[in-house]
Amino acid sequence: MSTQKIIAGYPFISYSHDTYETSEMIAQAASFEDWMEKRRTVRDFSDKAVPKEVIEHIIRAANTAPSGAHKQPWTFCVVGDPAIKKVIRTEAEKEEYRSYNSRMSPEWLEDLKPLQTDWHKPFLEVAPWLIIMFKRIYETDDNGKKKNNYYVQESLGIAAGFLLTAIHHAGLVALTHTPSPMNFLGEILQRPENEKPFLLVPVGYPADECWVPDIHRKPLEDVAVFY
């Protein structure tokens, strides 16, 4: 039996997916929930090396995320070079200093107190890898004609979720860092005009002494409405 067919001139392939009986389905869903509950944002990283092959698998996993019209409007820039990480930290801390000292509202700064964050970002040098996600606003063909991508922000958000889940699955930790503005990342990494920085994710092992805020996630009844 053929596993491919043409629909309106385009190739489609046969697809099937593992399914479970109700009890096993509930167990699978509950197990995944418990495992994801253990994921935490970490700021205390070890400098222990992580094989490049692991990062490659993580990015391939993130690249499976759905996107508008399947345009996959992202570029994952992976930085392991200590010299480049140092420059990124220096420029990020300049922006973060301005944010903490003039850009952020008093209410915002108050909300950040339980997390005890500030403008110092040593993890940008300590973590063995930095993954910088760039959103591709448009593509350019061989004739220089621009063609916009679709639902770029939403697509990047989904891919970022896949990325964090893949990092957690590999036994590593991460932080979602968004220095604002982030244009310096495009300049440092010499990205083309159609790419804009979206998210900076340090990746590595947690430090031997690693502390995270004792905060809790909202219960189901506060985040979901069933109709």
C-alpha positions as CSV (number, residue, x, y, z in Angstrom):
1,M,0.0,0.0,0.0
2,S,1.4,3.4,-1.0
3,T,2.5,5.7,1.8
4,Q,2.3,8.8,-0.3
5,K,-0.5,10.4,-2.3
6,I,-0.8,13.6,-4.3
7,I,-3.5,16.0,-3.1
8,A,-4.2,19.1,-5.4
9,G,-0.8,18.6,-6.9
10,Y,1.1,18.4,-3.6
11,P,2.7,15.3,-1.9
12,F,1.2,14.0,1.3
13,I,2.4,11.0,3.3
14,S,0.5,8.6,5.5
15,Y,0.7,9.3,9.2
16,S,-0.2,7.5,12.4
17,H,0.5,8.2,16.0
18,D,0.7,6.1,19.2
19,T,-2.5,6.1,21.1
20,Y,-3.4,4.7,24.5
21,E,-6.3,3.3,26.4
22,T,-7.8,5.8,28.9
23,S,-6.0,4.7,32.0
24,E,-2.6,4.6,30.3
25,M,-3.3,8.0,28.6
26,I,-4.0,9.5,32.0
27,A,-0.8,8.0,33.4
28,Q,1.2,9.2,30.5
29,A,-0.2,12.8,30.8
30,A,0.3,12.8,34.6
31,S,3.9,11.5,34.3
32,F,4.8,14.2,31.8
33,E,3.2,16.9,34.0
34,D,5.2,15.7,37.0
35,W,8.4,15.7,35.0
36,M,7.8,19.2,33.6
37,E,7.0,20.4,37.1
38,K,10.6,19.8,37.9
39,R,11.8,22.2,35.3
40,R,13.1,25.5,36.7
41,T,14.7,28.6,35.5
42,V,18.3,28.6,36.7
43,R,20.8,31.4,37.1
44,D,23.6,29.4,38.8
45,F,25.4,27.5,36.0
46,S,28.4,25.2,36.1
47,D,31.1,25.8,33.5
48,K,31.2,22.0,32.9
49,A,31.4,21.3,29.1
50,V,28.3,20.0,27.3
51,P,29.0,18.1,24.0
52,K,28.1,20.0,20.9
53,E,26.2,16.9,19.6
54,V,23.7,17.3,22.5
55,I,23.0,20.9,21.5
56,E,22.5,19.8,17.9
57,H,19.9,17.3,19.0
58,I,18.2,19.9,21.2
59,I,18.0,22.4,18.3
60,R,16.7,19.7,15.9
61,A,13.9,19.0,18.4
62,A,13.0,22.7,18.6
63,N,13.0,22.8,14.8
64,T,10.1,20.3,14.9
65,A,7.8,23.1,16.2
66,P,4.8,24.1,14.0
67,S,5.0,27.4,12.3
68,G,2.9,29.7,10.1
69,A,2.6,28.1,6.6
70,H,5.5,25.9,7.7
71,K,8.0,28.7,7.0
72,Q,10.1,27.8,10.0
73,P,11.0,31.5,10.5
74,W,13.9,31.1,12.9
75,T,17.6,30.9,13.1
76,F,19.3,29.3,16.2
77,C,22.7,30.9,16.7
78,V,24.8,28.8,19.1
79,V,27.7,30.5,20.9
80,G,30.4,28.5,22.7
81,D,33.4,30.8,22.0
82,P,34.4,32.4,25.3
83,A,35.5,35.6,23.6
84,I,32.1,36.1,21.9
85,K,30.3,35.2,25.2
86,K,32.3,37.9,27.0
87,V,31.3,40.5,24.5
88,I,27.6,39.4,24.7
89,R,27.7,39.7,28.5
90,T,29.3,43.1,28.4
91,E,26.7,44.5,26.0
92,A,23.8,42.8,27.7
93,E,24.8,44.2,31.1
94,K,25.0,47.7,29.6
95,E,21.3,47.4,28.6
96,E,20.3,45.7,31.8
97,Y,21.9,48.4,33.9
98,R,19.9,51.0,32.0
99,S,16.7,49.0,32.5
100,Y,17.1,48.4,36.2
101,N,18.2,52.0,36.9
102,S,15.8,54.0,34.6
103,R,13.6,52.0,32.2
104,M,11.8,49.7,34.6
105,S,8.8,51.0,36.6
106,P,8.8,50.8,40.4
107,E,6.0,48.3,40.2
108,W,8.1,46.1,37.8
109,L,11.1,46.3,40.1
110,E,8.9,45.3,43.1
111,D,7.6,42.3,41.2
112,L,11.1,41.1,40.5
113,K,12.2,41.2,44.2
114,P,11.1,37.6,44.9
115,L,13.4,36.5,42.0
116,Q,16.3,38.6,43.2
117,T,17.5,39.5,39.8
118,D,19.7,42.5,38.9
119,W,21.7,43.8,36.0
120,H,24.7,41.5,36.6
121,K,24.6,38.5,34.2
122,P,27.6,36.3,34.9
123,F,25.8,33.2,33.5
124,L,26.3,34.6,30.0
125,E,30.0,33.7,30.4
126,V,29.7,30.8,32.7
127,A,27.2,28.6,30.8
128,P,29.0,26.5,28.2
129,W,26.5,27.4,25.5
130,L,24.3,30.4,24.6
131,I,21.5,29.7,22.1
132,I,20.2,32.9,20.6
133,M,16.9,32.6,18.7
134,F,16.5,35.0,15.8
135,K,13.1,35.6,14.2
136,R,13.1,35.8,10.4
137,I,10.7,38.5,9.5
138,Y,10.9,37.9,5.8
139,E,12.9,36.0,3.3
140,T,14.7,37.3,0.2
141,D,14.8,35.4,-3.1
142,D,17.7,35.3,-5.6
143,N,16.3,38.5,-7.2
144,G,16.2,40.4,-3.9
145,K,12.4,40.3,-3.6
146,K,11.1,40.2,-0.1
147,K,8.4,37.7,1.0
148,N,7.0,38.0,4.5
149,N,6.8,35.1,6.9
150,Y,3.5,34.4,8.8
151,Y,2.8,34.4,12.5
152,V,6.5,34.9,13.2
153,Q,6.1,35.9,16.8
154,E,3.8,33.0,17.6
155,S,6.0,30.5,15.7
156,L,9.0,31.6,17.7
157,G,7.2,31.3,20.9
158,I,6.2,27.7,20.2
159,A,9.7,26.8,19.1
160,A,11.1,28.4,22.3
161,G,8.8,26.1,24.3
162,F,10.1,23.1,22.4
163,L,13.7,24.2,23.0
164,L,13.3,24.5,26.7
165,T,11.5,21.2,26.9
166,A,14.3,19.5,24.9
167,I,17.0,21.1,27.2
168,H,15.1,19.8,30.3
169,H,14.8,16.3,28.6
170,A,18.6,16.2,28.1
171,G,19.2,16.7,31.8
172,L,20.4,20.3,31.4
173,V,19.1,23.6,32.7
174,A,18.4,26.9,31.0
175,L,17.3,30.5,31.5
176,T,15.2,32.7,29.2
177,H,17.0,36.0,29.0
178,T,15.6,39.0,27.1
179,P,17.9,42.0,27.5
180,S,16.0,45.0,26.1
181,P,16.7,46.2,23.5
182,M,18.5,43.2,22.0
183,N,19.7,44.6,18.7
184,F,23.4,44.3,19.8
185,L,23.0,40.5,19.4
186,G,22.4,40.9,15.7
187,E,25.4,43.2,15.4
188,I,27.8,40.9,17.4
189,L,26.7,37.8,15.5
190,Q,26.6,39.7,12.1
191,R,23.0,38.5,11.3
192,P,21.3,39.7,8.1
193,E,18.7,42.5,8.1
194,N,15.7,40.1,7.9
195,E,16.7,38.5,11.3
196,K,15.8,40.1,14.7
197,P,16.8,38.7,18.1
198,F,14.0,37.0,20.0
199,L,15.4,35.2,22.9
200,L,18.8,34.4,24.5
201,V,19.0,31.0,26.3
202,P,22.1,30.0,28.3
203,V,22.3,26.2,28.5
204,G,24.4,23.9,30.7
205,Y,24.5,22.0,34.0
206,P,23.4,23.6,37.2
207,A,26.2,24.8,39.5
208,D,27.1,22.5,42.5
209,E,25.5,25.1,44.7
210,C,22.3,26.2,42.8
211,W,19.5,28.2,44.3
212,V,16.1,29.0,42.8
213,P,13.3,31.1,44.2
214,D,10.7,29.2,46.3
215,I,7.9,30.2,44.1
216,H,4.9,28.2,42.9
217,R,2.9,27.8,39.7
218,K,-0.7,28.8,39.5
219,P,-3.2,25.9,40.1
220,L,-5.2,24.5,37.2
221,E,-8.4,26.4,38.2
222,D,-6.5,29.7,37.9
223,V,-5.2,29.1,34.4
224,A,-7.8,27.0,32.6
225,V,-11.5,27.4,31.9
226,F,-13.5,24.3,30.6
227,Y,-16.7,24.8,28.6
